[in-house]
Amino acid sequence: MAKKDIVKKEKPATAESTGGSSAADFAIQTKEELGKVVWPSRQQLISESAAVILMVILVSTIIYLIDNFFAWGAGKVF
């Protein structure tokens, strides 16, 4: 049985394969990529931002209380 020759198709040279691109190409590609982004609605942005801020406040308060507890315990021991 004879071996079949595998023919590789060459890709056309692009900015990615050549390793460089101009600033204009970068700006065009950036604009295209930003057009693909699904931006959140105003209501979704506000609610998720509020959730993040509340979680940061909650976690920082818990860490503060635990730190004070251990400081109080260390003061009693030493």
N, C-alpha and C positions, 0 to 999 in steps of 0.2 A: 504494500500500500504506500503510495507516494505522499510525502508531506506537502501540505498546502502552504504557500507563502502568505504570510500575514502582511497586508499592506496597511501601514499607518497613515492616517490622514493628518496632514499638517494643519495646525490652526493658524489663522491669519495673525500677523503681528499686531498686538494691541498695546495700549499703554501699560497694561498690567504685565504683559510678557516681556516687554522691552525694559521695564524697570523704571520708567520715568514718564512724566506727563507735564504738560504746560499748566500754568495757573488757570487759563481759560477752560481747558478740559476739566480740571478739578472743579471749577465753579459750575460747569454744566452738569457734571455727574452728581455733584452735591445737590443741585436743584432738583434733579430727577429723583434722587433717593428721598429727599424731603417730601416730594410729591406722593410717595408711596406710604408715608407715615399716616397712621390713623390717629388723629389728634383727639384727645378727650373733650367732652362737652364742658361748658363752664360749670354746670352743676356737679358733674363728676369730679372735676378738678378741685372744686371747693370742698366737697365732702371727703375726698381722699386726703387732701391736705390737712383738713381738720382731724381726721383719724390719725395721721402721722404725728401731728403736734400733740394730740392727747396721749398717744402711746409714749412719746418722748417724755412728757411731763410725768406720766405714771411710772415709767421705769426709773427715771432720775429720782423721783420721790422714794421709791422702794430702795434704791441703792443708798440714798442719803440716810434713811431710817436704819438700814442694816449696818452702815458704817458707824452711825452713832451708837447703836447697840454694842458693837464690838469695841468701840472706844470706851464706853461705859464699863463693859466687862473687863477690859484690860486695866482700867483705872482701879477697879476693885481688887484685881489679882496683884497688881504691882503697886 
